[in-house]
């Protein structure tokens, strides 16, 4: 065989081998790499299945707790709109506003071209939600009712946002914090608690509210747990009859046990009330206790310390 012919044959075989190797590598890469546009699907807190053709890239949050959940799940960069009072974390304050839970700017929401809207099942106006649903924009209903639901919300949102690793990490950290509080406080001597939502009219929460979960986590007992309404109205006489060991409420930025809301001062008119007689009137930062998001673990830690103070005061009498 002539040298020129031999060289040509070798070159052809080498080229064919290289192409085969490249093709094999491409096949292996394609088999190992995740699908770029794989559909994702979860069940929301309304029991409805939410399916997206691909992880959401443009998200609108219609509740402050939802905004916190989205950031904690690793999806903050995908938020294009949020309602008023979405102030945590600090980056959320720069997200464009679309109204509040009472009145949404539907035109602005539509103009943002979201591929997912996360709504508050009982907080957003049903008529406006129906209009959004009519536009066929996927809606995820968020209404965590128990402490464990916060972690579940994080992982579900992580699936919809394509941020599973961050969401799983946040859910794990939250579960760890709650488990530690439960192990430390849940079996300590019971403390009866009246949780005051509002003073005019006087309102509280029943046993199905997440804050009642927090009270139980700390070894407390919600004295109005058996009432039917989630946030019932009641009389002053009902509180006096229950004679709780502690009265708890929330205040903006209140983090110390000795800084109750002015509304709690009204109870000093009944000095025989056990909570008043022993100085057990407490206020906790509302953002840490009323938003069903990971920071509720911080609010729970504060409440647990307050109820432990009640136990120490009881022991001293």
C-alpha positions as CSV (number, residue, x, y, z in Angstrom):
1,X,0.0,0.0,0.0
2,X,1.3,3.4,-0.9
3,X,2.1,5.7,2.0
4,X,-0.5,8.3,0.8
5,X,-3.2,5.7,0.8
6,X,-2.2,4.4,4.2
7,X,-2.3,7.8,5.7
8,X,-5.7,8.5,4.2
9,X,-7.1,5.3,5.6
10,X,-5.7,6.0,9.1
11,X,-7.1,9.5,9.1
12,X,-10.5,8.3,8.1
13,X,-10.6,5.6,10.9
14,X,-9.4,8.1,13.5
15,X,-12.1,10.6,12.5
16,X,-14.8,7.9,12.6
17,X,-13.6,6.9,16.1
18,X,-13.5,10.5,17.3
19,X,-17.1,11.0,16.1
20,X,-18.2,7.8,17.8
21,X,-16.6,8.9,21.0
22,X,-18.2,12.3,20.9
23,X,-21.6,10.7,20.1
24,X,-21.2,8.3,23.0
25,X,-20.2,11.2,25.4
26,X,-23.2,13.2,24.2
27,X,-25.5,10.3,24.9
28,X,-24.1,9.7,28.4
29,X,-24.4,13.5,29.2
30,X,-28.0,13.5,28.0
31,X,-28.8,10.5,30.1
32,X,-27.2,11.9,33.2
33,X,-28.3,15.6,33.0
34,X,-31.7,16.6,34.3
35,X,-34.4,17.6,31.8
36,X,-34.2,21.3,31.2
37,X,-37.9,21.7,31.1
38,X,-39.3,18.9,33.2
39,X,-42.8,19.4,34.6
40,X,-43.2,19.8,38.3
41,X,-46.2,19.0,40.4
42,X,-47.3,19.4,44.1
43,X,-50.5,19.5,46.1
44,X,-51.3,22.9,47.7
45,X,-53.0,23.7,51.1
46,X,-56.4,23.7,49.3
47,X,-55.9,20.1,48.3
48,X,-55.5,21.0,44.7
49,X,-52.7,19.7,42.4
50,X,-50.6,22.4,40.9
51,X,-48.6,21.4,37.9
52,X,-46.2,23.6,35.9
53,X,-44.5,22.6,32.6
54,X,-41.2,23.7,34.2
55,X,-40.0,25.3,37.4
56,X,-41.5,28.8,37.8
57,X,-39.3,31.7,36.9
58,X,-41.6,34.7,37.5
59,X,-43.5,34.5,40.8
60,X,-46.0,36.8,42.5
61,X,-46.6,36.5,46.3
62,X,-50.0,37.6,47.7
63,X,-49.2,37.4,51.4
64,X,-46.2,38.5,53.6
65,X,-45.8,35.0,55.0
66,X,-45.7,33.6,51.4
67,X,-42.9,36.1,50.6
68,X,-40.9,34.8,53.6
69,X,-41.5,31.2,52.6
70,X,-40.3,31.8,49.0
71,X,-37.1,33.5,50.1
72,X,-36.4,30.8,52.6
73,X,-37.0,28.1,49.9
74,X,-34.3,29.8,47.8
75,X,-36.7,31.5,45.3
76,X,-36.3,35.1,46.2
77,X,-34.6,36.0,42.9
78,X,-37.7,34.8,41.1
79,X,-40.1,37.1,42.8
80,X,-41.4,39.8,40.5
81,X,-44.3,41.1,42.7
82,X,-45.5,41.0,46.3
83,X,-48.1,42.6,48.5
84,X,-47.7,45.3,51.0
85,X,-46.0,44.4,54.3
86,X,-43.7,41.9,52.6
87,X,-40.8,43.2,54.5
88,X,-38.7,40.2,55.3
89,X,-36.0,39.5,54.4
90,X,-34.8,43.0,53.6
91,X,-34.4,42.2,49.9
92,X,-38.2,41.7,49.8
93,X,-38.7,45.4,50.4
94,X,-37.4,46.1,46.9
95,X,-39.9,43.8,45.2
96,X,-42.6,45.7,43.2
97,X,-46.0,45.9,45.1
98,X,-49.2,44.6,43.7
99,X,-51.6,45.8,46.4
100,X,-52.5,44.1,49.7
101,X,-54.7,41.2,50.9
102,X,-57.8,43.3,50.6
103,X,-57.3,44.9,47.2
104,X,-55.0,43.6,44.5
105,X,-53.9,45.4,41.4
106,X,-54.9,42.8,39.0
107,X,-53.8,44.7,35.9
108,X,-50.3,45.1,37.3
109,X,-50.1,41.4,38.3
110,X,-51.1,40.3,34.7
111,X,-48.5,42.8,33.3
112,X,-45.8,41.1,35.3
113,X,-46.4,37.9,33.3
114,X,-46.1,35.5,36.2
115,X,-45.9,31.8,35.6
116,X,-47.0,31.2,39.3
117,X,-49.0,33.1,41.8
118,X,-48.8,32.0,45.5
119,X,-52.0,33.1,47.3
120,X,-53.3,33.1,50.9
121,X,-56.2,30.8,51.0
122,X,-58.2,32.7,53.6
123,X,-56.5,36.1,53.3
124,X,-57.0,37.2,49.7
125,X,-60.4,38.3,48.3
126,X,-62.1,35.3,46.7
127,X,-63.6,37.4,43.9
128,X,-60.1,38.7,42.8
129,X,-58.7,35.2,43.1
130,X,-61.5,33.9,40.8
131,X,-60.5,36.6,38.2
132,X,-56.9,35.4,38.4
133,X,-57.9,31.8,38.0
134,X,-60.0,32.8,34.9
135,X,-56.7,34.0,33.3
136,X,-55.3,30.5,33.7
137,X,-52.3,31.6,35.7
138,X,-51.3,28.7,38.0
139,X,-52.2,29.4,41.6
140,X,-50.7,27.8,44.7
141,X,-52.8,28.2,47.8
142,X,-50.8,28.7,51.0
143,X,-52.4,28.2,54.4
144,X,-50.1,26.4,56.8
145,X,-52.3,25.5,59.9
146,X,-49.8,23.6,62.0
147,X,-46.1,24.1,62.9
148,X,-45.1,21.1,60.8
149,X,-46.9,22.6,57.8
150,X,-44.2,25.3,57.5
151,X,-41.6,22.7,56.6
152,X,-43.9,21.1,54.1
153,X,-44.7,24.4,52.5
154,X,-40.9,25.0,52.0
155,X,-40.4,21.8,50.2
156,X,-43.4,22.1,48.0
157,X,-42.4,25.6,47.0
158,X,-38.9,24.4,46.4
159,X,-40.3,21.9,43.9
160,X,-42.3,24.5,42.1
161,X,-39.4,26.9,42.0
162,X,-36.7,24.4,41.1
163,X,-34.8,25.2,44.3
164,X,-35.1,21.8,46.1
165,X,-31.7,21.8,47.8
166,X,-32.2,25.2,49.4
167,X,-35.8,24.4,50.4
168,X,-34.8,21.0,51.9
169,X,-32.0,22.7,53.9
170,X,-34.4,25.4,55.2
171,X,-37.0,22.8,56.1
172,X,-34.5,20.7,57.9
173,X,-33.2,23.6,59.9
174,X,-36.7,24.6,60.8
175,X,-37.7,21.1,61.9
176,X,-34.6,20.9,64.0
177,X,-35.5,24.2,65.8
178,X,-39.0,23.1,66.5
179,X,-37.9,19.6,67.7
180,X,-35.5,21.2,70.2
181,X,-38.2,23.4,71.6
182,X,-40.6,20.5,71.9
183,X,-38.1,18.3,73.6
184,X,-37.2,21.1,76.1
185,X,-40.6,22.6,77.0
186,X,-43.6,20.5,75.9
187,X,-43.7,18.2,79.0
188,X,-43.1,20.9,81.6
189,X,-45.9,21.8,84.0
190,X,-48.9,23.2,82.1
191,X,-49.5,26.9,81.9
192,X,-53.0,28.2,81.0
193,X,-52.8,30.9,78.4
194,X,-55.2,33.5,77.0
195,X,-53.9,34.8,73.7
196,X,-55.4,38.2,72.9
197,X,-55.6,38.9,69.1
198,X,-57.4,42.2,69.5
199,X,-59.0,44.2,72.3
200,X,-61.9,46.0,70.6
201,X,-63.7,43.8,70.1
202,X,-61.9,41.2,72.3
203,X,-60.7,38.4,70.1
204,X,-58.7,35.2,70.6
205,X,-57.8,32.0,68.7
206,X,-59.1,28.5,69.0
207,X,-57.2,25.2,69.1
208,X,-56.9,24.8,65.3
209,X,-54.8,28.0,64.9
210,X,-51.1,27.7,64.5
211,X,-50.5,29.9,67.5
212,X,-52.3,27.4,69.6
213,X,-49.8,24.8,68.3
214,X,-47.0,27.2,69.6
215,X,-48.7,27.4,73.0
216,X,-48.8,23.6,73.2
217,X,-45.2,23.3,72.0
218,X,-44.2,25.4,75.0
219,X,-46.2,23.3,77.5
220,X,-49.1,25.8,77.6
221,X,-52.8,25.3,77.3
222,X,-55.0,27.6,75.2
223,X,-58.0,28.3,77.5
224,X,-60.3,28.9,74.6
225,X,-59.1,26.0,72.4
226,X,-62.6,24.5,72.2
227,X,-64.4,27.5,70.7
228,X,-65.7,26.9,67.2
229,X,-64.5,29.9,65.3
230,X,-60.8,30.1,64.3
231,X,-60.6,33.7,65.6
232,X,-63.6,34.0,68.0
233,X,-64.9,37.1,69.7
234,X,-65.5,36.8,73.4
235,X,-66.4,38.8,76.5
236,X,-64.3,40.1,79.3
237,X,-66.3,38.0,81.6
238,X,-65.2,34.9,79.7
239,X,-61.6,35.7,80.3
240,X,-62.2,36.4,84.0
241,X,-63.9,33.1,84.3
242,X,-61.1,31.2,82.6
243,X,-58.6,33.0,85.0
244,X,-55.5,32.2,82.9
245,X,-52.0,31.9,84.3
246,X,-50.7,34.2,81.5
247,X,-52.1,36.7,78.9
248,X,-50.1,36.9,75.7
249,X,-50.5,39.2,72.7
250,X,-48.3,40.6,69.9
251,X,-46.8,44.0,69.2
252,X,-44.7,45.4,66.4
253,X,-41.1,44.9,67.4
254,X,-41.9,43.8,71.0
255,X,-39.3,41.1,71.9
256,X,-39.0,41.5,75.7
257,X,-41.3,39.9,78.2
258,X,-41.8,43.2,80.1
259,X,-43.1,45.2,77.1
260,X,-46.8,44.3,76.7
261,X,-49.1,46.2,74.4
262,X,-51.0,49.1,76.0
263,X,-54.2,47.1,75.4
264,X,-53.0,44.6,78.1
265,X,-53.0,47.3,80.7
266,X,-56.8,47.1,80.8
267,X,-56.5,43.8,82.6
268,X,-54.9,45.6,85.6
269,X,-58.4,46.7,86.4
270,X,-58.9,43.1,87.7
271,X,-56.0,42.6,90.1
272,X,-57.4,39.3,91.3
273,X,-56.9,37.8,87.8
274,X,-54.0,35.3,88.2
275,X,-52.1,36.6,85.2
276,X,-52.3,40.2,86.5
277,X,-51.6,39.3,90.2
278,X,-48.3,37.6,89.1
279,X,-47.3,40.0,86.4
280,X,-47.7,37.5,83.6
281,X,-48.7,39.9,80.8
282,X,-46.5,39.3,77.7
283,X,-46.0,40.7,74.2
284,X,-44.1,39.1,71.4
285,X,-43.1,40.6,68.0
286,X,-46.1,39.9,65.8
287,X,-44.0,39.1,62.8
288,X,-42.4,36.2,64.7
289,X,-45.6,34.7,65.8
290,X,-48.5,35.4,63.4
291,X,-46.8,34.7,60.1
292,X,-46.7,30.9,59.3
293,X,-43.1,31.0,58.1
294,X,-39.8,29.8,59.5
295,X,-39.4,32.7,61.8
296,X,-42.3,31.4,63.9
297,X,-39.6,29.2,65.5
298,X,-38.1,32.4,67.0
299,X,-41.5,33.6,68.2
300,X,-42.1,30.1,69.8
301,X,-38.7,30.3,71.5
302,X,-39.7,33.7,73.1
303,X,-43.1,32.4,74.2
304,X,-41.5,29.3,75.7
305,X,-39.2,31.5,77.8
306,X,-42.2,33.6,78.9
307,X,-44.1,30.6,80.0
308,X,-41.1,29.3,81.9
309,X,-41.0,32.6,83.7
310,X,-44.7,32.0,84.7
311,X,-43.7,28.6,86.1
312,X,-40.9,30.2,88.2
313,X,-43.3,32.8,89.5
314,X,-45.8,30.2,90.4
315,X,-43.2,28.2,92.2
316,X,-42.3,31.3,94.2
317,X,-45.9,31.6,95.6
